[in-house]
Amino acid sequence: MLAKNDGKAEDYIGLETVPMPGLPSIMVPTTAGTGSEVTFTAVFTMREKKAKGGINSRYLL
């Protein structure tokens, strides 16, 4: 998503804040049964702020 949208991941925290799709991707599940590779949510850790952030966008699905 960041390859095609300027800024940092934390700039897009929230619901539908991503302006355009990223590069096409192939997702491979790493934890059996969770379905995390087919969701529209990305959760990440911001170490400097000692907090987590979440991006929810149809472009992540």
Protein Blocks (a to p, Z undefined) as FASTA:
>chain_A
ZZmpgcjfklmgcehkafbdcdddddddfbghklmmmccbdcdddfklopadddddfklZ
Z
